[in-house]
């Protein structure tokens, strides 16, 4: 969450050059490029700090960091914000595909990832995995709608606050599932 907040702060505090201040489109482009230039190293620092603390790199943060570097790099190199805006869509589709592939192979990857934190039996993990597959597809679709049809400022706010709030809300909705299938 730290790098995301850094992105948000940098976006809204970007030092817009005087010659761009009267051109909203160019000012917005400058803001997102500026924030992305800070976001890419910030996510790498966060990944390193996570490794430094645990001596392991978790798969989800690693996949996220790789996509941030690739799509953030494309955004900066091509001076085109579409790539950084599509990144959440791709992250959620990849996570959904990984979980869905695991379900097809009768492996519950979510349990491997989160098992120690949430003690549940196999049936509970199966249900939760299916729900996460659908939820991630919904998040990907929602991100696409937001970045394509709303302002860039709205998308930045949604990415920074809306997506995490939706994730917290989704997890809160799983409370009964956790209780029903708990191993405790």
PyMOL commands that set and color helices and strands:
alter all, ss='L'
color gray80, all
select helices_A, chain A and resi 2-12+18-20+24-54+59-78+82-104+109-114+122-149+152-173+175-180
alter helices_A, ss='H'
color red, helices_A
deselect
rebuild
show_as cartoon
